[in-house]
Amino acid sequence: MLNFASTPIVTVVAAIALGCLSALTQADVTAAQLKSLQLPAGFTIEVLTDAVPNARQMALSSAGTLFVGTRSKGNVYAVPNALGAAAEALNGPSVITIAKGLTLPSGLALQGDDLLVGAVSKILRFADIEKHLTSAAPYEVVTDKLPKKTHHGWKYLS
């Protein structure tokens, strides 16, 4: 059983992370399973979406878009207005695949208006990402000089 009582995280991050964890494992997360988690007073948890398979590192923009990296799937996703009205829609929030076919694009960080993605041997920059929330969003390669070994080669950015 997970116990978040001693972990200094905010409610929103816990809910998003565990929502993506369900997508990661492809398991059906039931209300009973969520209720079995021990959360501190005032914290809540819910599944945001199950449409981001193999989710790993996430970054939440000031505009409310949740960006989600993956490992084996090779995709980067955007969930616009993740915590707002779209999240309350009948079918959940919309999910946009902004990049496909990358090698372990697990590391994500926001730098100003740009999204940085660490994909094993490369660091990619999606400039002014909020204006390019489309499939196949344009990006530039910041560097492609990193080691190409995939065994424990995924990147974490902050």
N, C-alpha and C positions, 0 to 999 in steps of 0.2 A: 504494500500500500504506500502511495506517495504521500509525504507530509510536507506541506509548504510553510508550516508555521514558523520555521527558523530561516526561511529564505526571503531576502529583501527584494521581492519583485512586485510589480504593480499588477492589479487585477487584469487589465487589458492584455498584458504580455502573457500572463499565465493562460488566459482563455485562448488566445491566438495560437500559442505554442502547442497546447494540448489539442486544439482543433486540428492543427497540421499533423500532429503525431498520429492521429487516427488515420489521416490520409496516407501517411508514411507507411503504416503497417497494413493498410488496406483492410483493417478490421472494422466491424460494425461497432461503433461506440454507442452503447445504450445509455439511457438515463440512469439506470441502476449502476452502471460502471462509473459514470461521472460522479454520482452521489457517494461512491465508496472512497473518493479522494478526500483527504482531510485538509481543508483550507482554513486560513485564519479568518477571524470575524471580519465581515465586510467584503471578503473576496467572493467572486462568483466565477463559474466556469461554464463554457458552452462550446460546441463545435461551430466554428465560423463557416467552414466549407469543407467538403470532402473532394473538391475538384482540383486539388493540387497534389497529385501523386508524388511520392518520394521527397516530400518537403524537407528542407534542412534550414539553413540560416535565413532569417527574415529581416527586413528593414521597413519601418513605417515612416512615410514621408509626412511633412507638415501639412500637406494637402489631404492626408487621410488615405493615401494609397499604400497598401501592403505589398511589398515586393518579396517574392519567395524564390530561393534558389533550390536546386536539386542536386543529387549526386548521379546515380545511374540513369535517371530519366533524361538528363542533358538539357532540360528546359529551364527557363526563367519565367516566372509568372507575375502578373500584376493583378491585384484585387482592388479596383478603384472604390473609394468611399467605403472601405472595409468595415469601419465602425459606425457608419451612419445609416441613412435610410436604405441603401442597397442591401445592407446586412439584414434588414427586417423584411425584405421582400419574400414572397411565398417560396420561391425557389432558391433563396439565398443570394449572396452577392455575385456579380458577374466576375469571371476569371478570364484574363487575356494572357495568352502565351506570347510574350514579347521576344523570346529567342528560343530556337530549337537546335538540336544537334551539337551542342557544346560538350566538352569533356569535363564532367564533374563541376558544373557551375554552382558550387555550394556557397561560396563566400560572397556576401553582399554588404555594401555600405553606401550611404548617401553622403555626398560631398557637395554642399550647396544644392543646386538643382540637378546635379548629375548623379546617376546610379553607377557605381563601380561594381564589377563582377569579377571574382577570382575563379578562373576555370583551368586548373592544373598548371599549364605552362604559359598562361596568358592572363593579363589583367585587361578588362574591357571597360570602356566608358560609354555610357548611354547619356549623351549630353541633353540637358533640359528635358529629362525623361517624362515629366508630366504632360508635355506637349506632344509626346510620341507614344501614347498608350495604344499601340496597334500591334498586330502580329507582325513579326519581322521588323521590329523597331531598329532604326539605324544606330550603329555603334562604331567606335574607333578602337583600335588595338593600342593600348598604352604601352604594353611590352609583351613580347612573345619569347623572352629570353630566360624564362624560368624552367626548372627541371621538368621533363615530360613524363616521369614515372608516376603512374596512377596509384600504386600501392601506398596508401596513406599520403597521397600527394594533393588531396583537396585543400583548398585555401579557406581561411577564415579572415574576414576583413572587419575592421571597426573604425 
